Amino acid sequence: MTQSRFRHAIFFVFGLLVTLIGVNAIRAQEPDVQLKTNILKFINASRTSNLAELRSVTTQAFKQADLPRYAILARLGSVSDVNLGEVESLLSNLTVVSVDAEHEHGSSSWTFSIDVSKKILAAQLEHAEVLGPEKVISGSARHHHSWGGSRRPVVLDCDQAPAACNKDPRLVEFFYATDRNVTITNNIASLDPSAPRSGKLTYGVAAVHIPEDHEPGRIELPSEWHFISFEFKSPLDEKKHFSIRRLAATSLDDWKQLLKLQVEATNKTALIFVHGFNTGFEEALYRNAQIVWDLQYQGVSVLFSWSSKGKIQDYLYDQDSADIAQPEFIDLLGKLHDSGIERVDIIAHSMGNRVVLPALDQIASVSSPIKIRQLIMAAPDVARDKFMIQLPLAQKVVEGSTLYASSTDKALIASTHLADFPRAGMIPAAGPVILPNLDTIDVTAVGDEIFGLNHSVFATNRAVMDDLKLLIINEMKLPRLSQVRRFPDPPQQPTYWKYK
């Protein structure tokens, strides 16, 4: 090639590059509706850990391990709009774009790598600011500074408060209160076998990791085998199994301080889970985490763990423990109320109802009791006649009450024989408990146990979790699901609801 031709070729290539860069610059100035939609979906899906939505807007090269682990997204709330900023085309199939997102409770700034199909290759949160009413909290959770005005930053950017940003999105963090005689060392809880009940409440916080392949209604744990004197347990795999990442006891003052900070970042609502008979402390932690994750609950989560021995043969001991825990549950409700919680939802399972119902009866006589938005009673192990007396009294402080009952619950069948009296969670031939202002739902069709008899055998109860989510999160009244219908069928007068 002659020198003249070579020079012309260089100018041609240079001119082509300038033209392409100019076209890219013009395109960058044009509003990209699809890109904005994908980014908005990505941030919202990261906030709620919606893997299906994330897969729909990310490339195959984007791995679940690459998900942005920013706990601050839960505080920011849902995204209302995204604004595309500077766009830089690095390669023909790769674009880097800066984005400002407007949230329900603040704003965030991001850098995204985008492929030619407008899908996301990578993402990085650069800055986040959560807005609150009158306080600013920066760095240390213990320092408060009063501000005037209506909305001020309560969590500053990730550089100043990195602990608020870089966390696992599949980590469920919650508070606990227990009257178990428990000692916690290196995230492991050990009970005093000679005196399992302490007689007083102790407090703490927990964080449980949810596995990637989790199915709603289940708690995936390593397999255990027992044969004669041999015992085998498969190794823990965090991609497949629930795992406790953090478990720490706190002083009451620290617990209340942490609680108040959480209340400020939420809408002043709390969900309390009270477990049932035959439930150890670790099992209760897993169950609470599973419920919070499956519901995608965004308020304050509190586990009330009373002193069940966690063994089937200790049924009578557990009954006494549930009775002893009633005033402690009242104490917990008072502390939540004093910390700024205005609305509480309660899920009480099995013998946990023996704790909750008398406690609500007692606080109904208080001049300004905390209000219970929804009381959910799953398979209550309470004598049927006693339940019919206690619930109307408890309903004085309850806006809505729901009973999930079954005719095939194994634990309640055994309890009925032991106590020689039918339980409120059972459905005999005559029908379930029917009371005014109570939504009774027959869940016999979805499995023989609600939340399981123990934590090594599980019932598949996604249908129940779906109904709970619509009740607690969406505040929907019945009918909420197509498979739940009035019963009995016309021309008889329907009196309760039933899964078909």
ROVO-774216 format. One record per residue (C-alpha): y, x, z; residue number from 1. Coordinates in nm, 4 decimals. Example, Ala and Ser with C-alpha at 12.3 -4.5 7.8 and 13.67 -1.06 7.14 Angstrom:
2
         v         u         w    n
   -0.4500    1.2300    0.7800    1
   -0.1060    1.3670    0.7140    2
//
This chain:
500
         v         u         w    n
    0.0000    0.0000    0.0000    1
    0.3441    0.1381   -0.0981    2
    0.6155    0.1897    0.1616    3
    0.8215   -0.0963    0.0093    4
    0.5318   -0.3428    0.0259    5
    0.4520   -0.2369    0.3812    6
    0.8149   -0.2970    0.4842    7
    0.8082   -0.6452    0.3254    8
    0.4834   -0.7295    0.5073    9
    0.6328   -0.6255    0.8417   10
    0.9369   -0.8469    0.7845   11
    0.7113   -1.1355    0.6806   12
    0.5004   -1.1120    0.9964   13
    0.8129   -1.0719    1.2129   14
    0.9723   -1.3735    1.0462   15
    0.6550   -1.5774    1.0993   16
    0.6478   -1.4850    1.4700   17
    1.0133   -1.5804    1.5105   18
    0.9441   -1.9129    1.3402   19
    0.6429   -1.9841    1.5637   20
    0.8381   -1.8910    1.8761   21
    1.1193   -2.1187    1.7626   22
    0.8764   -2.4060    1.7039   23
    0.7238   -2.3516    2.0465   24
    1.0701   -2.3466    2.2029   25
    1.1580   -2.6753    2.0333   26
    0.8288   -2.8283    2.1434   27
    0.8914   -2.7083    2.4969   28
    1.2148   -2.9045    2.5016   29
    1.0423   -3.2248    2.3954   30
    0.9122   -3.4493    2.6736   31
    0.5330   -3.4206    2.6876   32
    0.4054   -3.7517    2.8227   33
    0.0379   -3.6509    2.8216   34
    0.1036   -3.3244    3.0029   35
    0.3174   -3.4970    3.2662   36
    0.0457   -3.7578    3.3158   37
   -0.2260   -3.4946    3.3580   38
   -0.0188   -3.2943    3.6074   39
    0.0690   -3.6045    3.8082   40
   -0.2988   -3.7020    3.8208   41
   -0.3958   -3.3476    3.9191   42
   -0.1607   -3.3299    4.2174   43
   -0.2562   -3.6757    4.3429   44
   -0.6271   -3.6032    4.2960   45
   -0.5907   -3.2727    4.4816   46
   -0.4233   -3.4607    4.7661   47
   -0.7120   -3.7082    4.7984   48
   -0.9905   -3.4688    4.6835   49
   -1.0802   -3.7089    4.4027   50
   -1.3212   -3.4866    4.2075   51
   -1.3779   -3.7357    3.9255   52
   -1.0040   -3.7564    3.8576   53
   -0.9709   -3.3779    3.8781   54
   -1.2467   -3.3268    3.6231   55
   -1.0703   -3.5632    3.3822   56
   -0.7549   -3.3479    3.3690   57
   -0.8952   -2.9947    3.4032   58
   -1.0826   -2.7714    3.1614   59
   -1.4442   -2.6671    3.1943   60
   -1.3183   -2.3242    3.2978   61
   -1.1494   -2.4794    3.6010   62
   -1.4041   -2.4543    3.8823   63
   -1.4218   -2.6587    4.1998   64
   -1.3831   -2.3345    4.3917   65
   -1.0422   -2.2956    4.2237   66
   -0.9079   -2.6228    4.3630   67
   -0.5703   -2.5833    4.5342   68
   -0.6383   -2.5894    4.9075   69
   -0.3137   -2.7266    5.0363   70
   -0.3304   -2.9477    5.3441   71
    0.0423   -3.0050    5.3092   72
   -0.0265   -3.2457    5.0200   73
   -0.1534   -3.5048    5.2671   74
    0.1838   -3.4945    5.4408   75
    0.3799   -3.5097    5.1180   76
    0.2112   -3.8326    5.0117   77
    0.1538   -3.9637    4.6603   78
    0.3460   -3.8279    4.3606   79
    0.5989   -4.0641    4.2031   80
    0.7197   -3.8373    3.9216   81
    0.6912   -3.4852    3.7822   82
    0.9585   -3.2902    3.5950   83
    0.8559   -3.0157    3.3529   84
    1.0683   -2.7031    3.3776   85
    1.0417   -2.3722    3.1969   86
    0.7563   -2.3510    2.9460   87
    0.6234   -2.0149    2.8279   88
    0.3618   -1.9826    2.5525   89
    0.1627   -1.6694    2.6276   90
   -0.1104   -1.7135    2.3679   91
   -0.1852   -1.9661    2.0983   92
   -0.4165   -2.1536    2.3380   93
   -0.2395   -2.0939    2.6713   94
    0.0904   -2.2220    2.8089   95
    0.2462   -2.1648    3.1492   96
    0.4760   -2.4386    3.2771   97
    0.6777   -2.4753    3.5963   98
    0.6808   -2.8225    3.7500   99
    0.8817   -3.0019    4.0171  100
    0.7040   -3.3014    4.1721  101
    0.8656   -3.5848    4.3641  102
    0.6487   -3.7222    4.6453  103
    0.6642   -4.0219    4.8722  104
    0.7681   -3.8004    5.1648  105
    0.9143   -3.4902    5.0002  106
    0.8848   -3.2578    4.7014  107
    0.6775   -2.9698    4.5683  108
    0.7076   -2.7008    4.3015  109
    0.4147   -2.5694    4.0972  110
    0.3119   -2.3288    3.8236  111
    0.0414   -2.4536    3.5861  112
   -0.1619   -2.2858    3.3118  113
   -0.2302   -2.5363    3.0337  114
   -0.4642   -2.5186    2.7338  115
   -0.4082   -2.6697    2.3881  116
   -0.5656   -3.0014    2.4916  117
   -0.3004   -3.0397    2.7663  118
   -0.5646   -2.9882    3.0328  119
   -0.5164   -2.7649    3.3355  120
   -0.6700   -2.4173    3.3520  121
   -0.5142   -2.3081    3.6803  122
   -0.2560   -2.4246    3.9347  123
   -0.0465   -2.2663    4.2072  124
    0.1724   -2.4425    4.4650  125
    0.4945   -2.2403    4.4941  126
    0.7067   -2.4470    4.7331  127
    0.6685   -2.7650    4.9385  128
    0.9052   -2.9614    5.1562  129
    0.8079   -3.2631    5.3663  130
    1.0902   -3.4920    5.4723  131
    1.0998   -3.6676    5.8090  132
    1.3458   -3.8667    6.0181  133
    1.5378   -3.6346    6.2514  134
    1.3540   -3.3132    6.3393  135
    1.2749   -2.9864    6.1703  136
    0.9637   -2.7899    6.2624  137
    0.9276   -2.4457    6.1128  138
    0.6674   -2.1790    6.1748  139
    0.5637   -2.2519    6.5318  140
    0.4549   -2.6029    6.6195  141
    0.6070   -2.5648    6.9635  142
    0.9730   -2.5277    6.8654  143
    1.1852   -2.8341    6.7927  144
    1.5455   -2.8443    6.6779  145
    1.7440   -3.1666    6.6689  146
    1.9299   -3.2528    6.3525  147
    2.1656   -3.5269    6.2538  148
    2.1244   -3.7244    5.9346  149
    1.8492   -3.9481    5.8095  150
    1.5920   -3.7211    5.6403  151
    1.5431   -3.3505    5.7072  152
    1.2673   -3.1002    5.6300  153
    0.9855   -3.1080    5.8848  154
    0.7626   -2.8583    5.7068  155
    0.9273   -2.5832    5.5076  156
    0.7937   -2.3953    5.2063  157
    0.4569   -2.2240    5.1988  158
    0.6071   -1.8749    5.2351  159
    0.7560   -1.9676    5.5722  160
    0.4648   -2.1791    5.6925  161
    0.1545   -2.0553    5.5062  162
   -0.0853   -2.2107    5.7578  163
    0.0386   -2.5542    5.6526  164
   -0.0506   -2.4934    5.2891  165
   -0.3619   -2.2862    5.2390  166
   -0.6461   -2.4956    5.3711  167
   -0.9698   -2.6298    5.2341  168
   -0.9142   -2.9746    5.0755  169
   -1.2650   -3.0775    5.1840  170
   -1.1895   -3.0078    5.5492  171
   -1.1622   -3.3152    5.7736  172
   -0.9530   -3.2393    6.0821  173
   -0.9388   -3.4749    6.3780  174
   -0.8896   -3.5109    6.7529  175
   -1.1584   -3.5854    7.0069  176
   -1.1701   -3.7104    7.3645  177
   -1.4959   -3.7014    7.5597  178
   -1.6337   -3.7472    7.9085  179
   -1.9306   -3.5211    7.8297  180
   -1.9757   -3.2137    8.0462  181
   -1.9302   -2.9889    7.7449  182
   -1.8430   -2.6213    7.7074  183
   -1.7233   -2.4928    7.3703  184
   -1.7619   -2.1281    7.2705  185
   -1.7228   -1.9899    6.9164  186
   -1.7164   -2.3396    6.7627  187
   -2.0447   -2.4318    6.9348  188
   -2.0671   -2.7032    7.2008  189
   -2.3174   -2.6765    7.4840  190
   -2.3864   -2.9501    7.7388  191
   -2.4845   -2.9169    8.1015  192
   -2.8348   -3.0730    8.0967  193
   -2.8326   -3.1295    8.4732  194
   -2.5062   -3.3277    8.4651  195
   -2.4254   -3.4506    8.1121  196
   -2.1505   -3.6837    8.2377  197
   -1.8373   -3.5091    8.3639  198
   -1.6646   -3.8189    8.5005  199
   -1.3334   -3.7287    8.3355  200
   -1.1884   -3.6978    7.9882  201
   -1.1491   -3.3636    7.8190  202
   -0.9733   -3.3118    7.4885  203
   -0.9930   -3.1039    7.1772  204
   -0.9689   -3.0750    6.8006  205
   -1.2341   -3.0357    6.5334  206
   -1.2576   -2.9536    6.1640  207
   -1.5689   -3.0434    5.9635  208
   -1.6291   -2.9304    5.6062  209
   -1.7661   -3.1929    5.3656  210
   -2.0124   -3.0608    5.1036  211
   -1.9343   -3.0842    4.7329  212
   -2.2339   -3.3087    4.6579  213
   -2.1677   -3.5521    4.9433  214
   -2.2696   -3.9130    4.8841  215
   -2.0735   -4.1875    5.0646  216
   -2.2516   -4.3208    5.3720  217
   -2.4625   -4.0091    5.4248  218
   -2.4499   -3.6961    5.6372  219
   -2.6159   -3.4119    5.4511  220
   -2.7686   -3.1603    5.6965  221
   -3.0281   -2.8818    5.6676  222
   -3.3880   -3.0053    5.6782  223
   -3.5804   -2.9744    6.0030  224
   -3.9597   -2.9738    6.0438  225
   -4.1540   -2.9969    6.3691  226
   -4.5308   -2.9589    6.3812  227
   -4.7180   -2.8992    6.7083  228
   -4.5435   -2.5862    6.8443  229
   -4.3888   -2.4841    6.5137  230
   -4.0263   -2.5553    6.4240  231
   -3.8534   -2.4870    6.0951  232
   -3.4928   -2.5428    5.9891  233
   -3.3644   -2.4661    5.6412  234
   -3.0546   -2.2439    5.6215  235
   -2.7078   -2.3977    5.6167  236
   -2.5501   -2.4207    5.2716  237
   -2.1874   -2.5364    5.2890  238
   -2.2037   -2.6591    4.9292  239
   -2.4838   -2.8985    5.0311  240
   -2.4430   -2.9575    5.4057  241
   -2.1862   -3.0729    5.6579  242
   -2.0640   -2.7812    5.8674  243
   -1.8354   -2.7446    6.1687  244
   -1.5607   -2.4988    6.0792  245
   -1.3527   -2.5324    6.3956  246
   -1.4205   -2.6856    6.7352  247
   -1.1830   -2.6138    7.0205  248
   -1.1133   -2.7628    7.3602  249
   -0.7435   -2.7965    7.4459  250
   -0.5368   -2.8782    7.7493  251
   -0.4092   -3.2344    7.7677  252
   -0.0508   -3.1142    7.7123  253
   -0.1441   -2.9187    7.3983  254
   -0.3536   -3.2102    7.2732  255
   -0.0616   -3.4505    7.3145  256
    0.1760   -3.2032    7.1482  257
   -0.0532   -3.1675    6.8458  258
   -0.0995   -3.5425    6.8373  259
    0.2764   -3.6051    6.8299  260
    0.3156   -3.3626    6.5392  261
    0.0431   -3.5470    6.3495  262
    0.2025   -3.8838    6.4268  263
    0.5321   -3.7609    6.2821  264
    0.3573   -3.6687    5.9579  265
    0.1770   -4.0041    5.9196  266
    0.2694   -4.3711    5.9368  267
    0.1983   -4.3982    6.3112  268
   -0.1521   -4.5359    6.2646  269
   -0.4771   -4.4104    6.4146  270
   -0.8463   -4.4709    6.3520  271
   -1.0742   -4.4404    6.6558  272
   -1.4486   -4.4085    6.6091  273
   -1.6734   -4.4869    6.9069  274
   -2.0342   -4.3893    6.8397  275
   -2.3447   -4.5643    6.9650  276
   -2.6680   -4.5013    7.1536  277
   -2.8778   -4.1906    7.0860  278
   -2.5862   -3.9823    6.9570  279
   -2.5256   -3.6232    7.0587  280
   -2.1837   -3.4599    7.0537  281
   -2.2423   -3.2679    6.7311  282
   -2.3829   -3.5768    6.5593  283
   -2.0732   -3.7713    6.6657  284
   -1.8476   -3.5053    6.5121  285
   -2.0343   -3.5251    6.1813  286
   -2.0291   -3.9042    6.1757  287
   -1.6564   -3.9222    6.2442  288
   -1.5866   -3.6707    5.9671  289
   -1.8066   -3.8638    5.7240  290
   -1.6281   -4.1915    5.7959  291
   -1.2810   -4.0386    5.7624  292
   -1.3755   -3.8662    5.4354  293
   -1.5442   -4.1690    5.2801  294
   -1.2495   -4.3913    5.3712  295
   -1.0013   -4.1216    5.2590  296
   -0.8134   -4.2121    5.5751  297
   -0.4684   -4.0513    5.6001  298
   -0.3640   -4.1498    5.9541  299
   -0.4546   -3.9877    6.2853  300
   -0.8318   -3.9674    6.3342  301
   -0.9702   -3.9726    6.6889  302
   -1.3334   -3.9511    6.7993  303
   -1.4097   -4.1028    7.1391  304
   -1.7406   -3.9493    7.2406  305
   -1.8933   -4.0944    7.5544  306
   -2.1896   -3.9357    7.7339  307
   -2.4919   -4.0452    7.5325  308
   -2.7853   -3.8131    7.5993  309
   -2.8752   -3.8295    7.2320  310
   -3.2386   -3.9194    7.2916  311
   -3.4229   -4.2445    7.2245  312
   -3.6034   -4.2367    7.5594  313
   -3.2710   -4.2287    7.7508  314
   -3.1607   -4.5813    7.6572  315
   -3.0925   -4.6914    8.0165  316
   -2.8985   -4.3735    8.0910  317
   -2.6852   -4.4391    7.7832  318
   -2.6144   -4.7938    7.9003  319
   -2.4739   -4.6597    8.2277  320
   -2.2749   -4.3957    8.0404  321
   -2.1159   -4.6587    7.8163  322
   -2.0168   -4.8682    8.1180  323
   -1.8675   -4.5668    8.2979  324
   -1.6618   -4.4736    7.9879  325
   -1.4706   -4.8035    7.9724  326
   -1.1693   -4.6970    8.1866  327
   -1.1595   -4.3639    8.0033  328
   -1.1282   -4.5471    7.6716  329
   -0.8377   -4.7453    7.8171  330
   -0.6811   -4.4144    7.9183  331
   -0.7191   -4.2841    7.5625  332
   -0.5463   -4.5904    7.4167  333
   -0.2583   -4.5388    7.6585  334
   -0.2154   -4.1754    7.5562  335
   -0.2124   -4.2702    7.1873  336
    0.0494   -4.5361    7.2573  337
    0.2660   -4.2910    7.4539  338
    0.2433   -4.0407    7.1665  339
    0.3989   -4.2826    6.9177  340
    0.0928   -4.4515    6.7684  341
    0.1879   -4.8106    6.6886  342
   -0.1228   -4.9459    6.5165  343
   -0.4871   -4.8653    6.5866  344
   -0.8048   -4.9456    6.3962  345
   -1.1306   -4.9167    6.5925  346
   -1.4824   -4.8740    6.4552  347
   -1.7366   -4.9247    6.7327  348
   -2.1022   -4.8698    6.6529  349
   -2.4027   -5.0002    6.8455  350
   -2.3651   -4.9349    7.2206  351
   -2.0109   -4.8125    7.1581  352
   -1.9150   -5.1803    7.1623  353
   -2.0232   -5.1828    7.5258  354
   -1.7367   -4.9365    7.5839  355
   -1.4731   -5.1011    7.3661  356
   -1.4962   -5.4760    7.4315  357
   -1.4478   -5.4732    7.8114  358
   -1.1733   -5.2117    7.7722  359
   -0.9770   -5.4315    7.5283  360
   -1.0265   -5.7261    7.7627  361
   -0.8601   -5.5280    8.0413  362
   -0.5618   -5.3987    7.8399  363
   -0.4915   -5.7540    7.7202  364
   -0.3396   -5.8162    8.0647  365
   -0.0932   -5.5253    8.0280  366
    0.2641   -5.6304    7.9561  367
    0.3049   -5.4092    7.6452  368
   -0.0429   -5.3061    7.5307  369
   -0.1093   -5.1066    7.2181  370
   -0.1859   -5.3346    6.9251  371
   -0.5278   -5.3143    6.7590  372
   -0.4939   -5.3889    6.3885  373
   -0.8652   -5.4099    6.3048  374
   -1.1655   -5.4109    6.5394  375
   -1.4830   -5.3353    6.3438  376
   -1.8067   -5.3917    6.5343  377
   -2.1040   -5.2387    6.3536  378
   -2.4422   -5.3510    6.4872  379
   -2.3124   -5.4120    6.8428  380
   -2.5794   -5.3460    7.1035  381
   -2.4352   -5.6023    7.3440  382
   -2.6093   -5.9120    7.4782  383
   -2.5276   -6.2002    7.2476  384
   -2.3955   -6.4322    7.5196  385
   -2.1915   -6.1535    7.6796  386
   -2.0403   -6.0680    7.3409  387
   -1.9352   -6.4298    7.2870  388
   -1.7444   -6.4200    7.6163  389
   -1.5898   -6.0749    7.5772  390
   -1.4681   -6.0881    7.2175  391
   -1.2296   -6.3884    7.2549  392
   -1.0682   -6.2098    7.5505  393
   -1.0372   -5.8833    7.3560  394
   -0.8881   -6.0688    7.0579  395
   -0.5666   -6.1211    7.2555  396
   -0.4685   -5.7682    7.1451  397
   -0.6580   -5.7640    6.8132  398
   -0.5140   -5.8790    6.4805  399
   -0.8438   -5.8890    6.2912  400
   -1.2074   -5.8565    6.3959  401
   -1.5183   -5.7971    6.1834  402
   -1.8853   -5.8045    6.2829  403
   -2.1501   -5.6310    6.0689  404
   -2.4902   -5.7687    6.1664  405
   -2.8454   -5.7414    6.0346  406
   -3.1836   -5.9046    6.0830  407
   -3.3745   -5.5770    6.0303  408
   -3.1853   -5.3176    6.2366  409
   -3.4631   -5.1145    6.4000  410
   -3.2582   -4.9937    6.6950  411
   -3.1415   -5.3442    6.7814  412
   -3.4931   -5.4861    6.7498  413
   -3.6096   -5.2298    7.0053  414
   -3.3093   -5.3010    7.2270  415
   -3.3775   -5.6748    7.2151  416
   -3.7336   -5.6197    7.3375  417
   -3.6215   -5.3790    7.6082  418
   -3.3445   -5.6041    7.7415  419
   -3.5434   -5.9220    7.6767  420
   -3.2337   -6.0815    7.5251  421
   -3.0988   -6.0914    7.1640  422
   -2.8179   -5.8517    7.0743  423
   -2.4910   -5.9503    6.9068  424
   -2.5654   -5.7278    6.6068  425
   -2.8955   -5.9028    6.5366  426
   -2.9387   -6.2047    6.3095  427
   -3.2204   -6.4254    6.4387  428
   -3.3606   -6.7259    6.2548  429
   -3.0827   -6.9430    6.3998  430
   -2.8157   -6.7248    6.2385  431
   -2.5576   -6.4633    6.3448  432
   -2.2778   -6.4849    6.5988  433
   -2.0046   -6.7186    6.4738  434
   -1.6693   -6.7236    6.6545  435
   -1.3118   -6.8240    6.5676  436
   -1.1066   -6.5506    6.3992  437
   -1.4186   -6.3373    6.3523  438
   -1.5424   -6.2308    6.0078  439
   -1.9205   -6.2092    6.0424  440
   -2.0951   -6.0215    5.7590  441
   -2.4734   -6.0139    5.7154  442
   -2.5604   -5.6655    5.5832  443
   -2.9396   -5.7114    5.5858  444
   -2.9531   -5.6677    5.2079  445
   -2.8031   -5.3158    5.2118  446
   -3.0430   -5.1480    5.4544  447
   -3.2230   -5.1735    5.7851  448
   -2.9702   -4.9619    5.9770  449
   -2.5922   -4.9322    5.9869  450
   -2.4913   -4.5674    6.0381  451
   -2.8567   -4.4865    6.1059  452
   -3.0818   -4.4984    6.4104  453
   -3.0347   -4.1240    6.4448  454
   -2.8992   -3.8385    6.2334  455
   -3.2171   -3.7168    6.0685  456
   -3.2984   -4.0406    5.8871  457
   -3.0195   -4.2195    5.7043  458
   -2.9601   -4.5573    5.5493  459
   -2.7832   -4.5690    5.2167  460
   -2.4863   -4.7849    5.3079  461
   -2.2184   -4.7105    5.0494  462
   -2.1660   -5.0848    5.0127  463
   -2.0646   -5.1091    5.3791  464
   -1.8313   -4.8090    5.3485  465
   -1.6729   -4.9648    5.0387  466
   -1.6035   -5.2828    5.2334  467
   -1.4624   -5.0854    5.5280  468
   -1.2306   -4.8940    5.2968  469
   -1.0889   -5.2107    5.1457  470
   -1.0434   -5.3571    5.4944  471
   -0.8832   -5.0573    5.6686  472
   -0.7026   -4.8765    5.3866  473
   -0.6101   -5.1658    5.1583  474
   -0.5874   -5.4295    5.4353  475
   -0.7730   -5.6796    5.2162  476
   -0.9163   -6.0013    5.3510  477
   -1.2585   -6.1345    5.2557  478
   -1.3964   -6.1608    4.9946  479
   -1.3398   -5.7911    4.9173  480
   -1.6528   -5.7081    4.7175  481
   -1.8282   -5.9095    4.4500  482
   -2.1649   -5.8728    4.6273  483
   -2.0319   -6.0271    4.9508  484
   -2.0273   -6.4074    4.9366  485
   -1.9888   -6.7070    5.1599  486
   -2.3036   -6.8364    5.3281  487
   -2.4739   -7.0796    5.3394  488
   -2.4325   -7.2019    4.9857  489
   -2.2821   -7.5440    4.9069  490
   -2.3197   -7.8270    4.9760  491
   -2.3548   -7.6858    5.3292  492
   -2.0415   -7.5706    5.5084  493
   -2.0156   -7.1876    5.4840  494
   -1.9762   -7.0183    5.8224  495
   -2.0154   -6.6445    5.7557  496
   -2.0446   -6.3825    5.4804  497
   -2.3517   -6.2174    5.3354  498
   -2.4406   -5.9272    5.1053  499
   -2.6458   -6.0543    4.8148  500
//
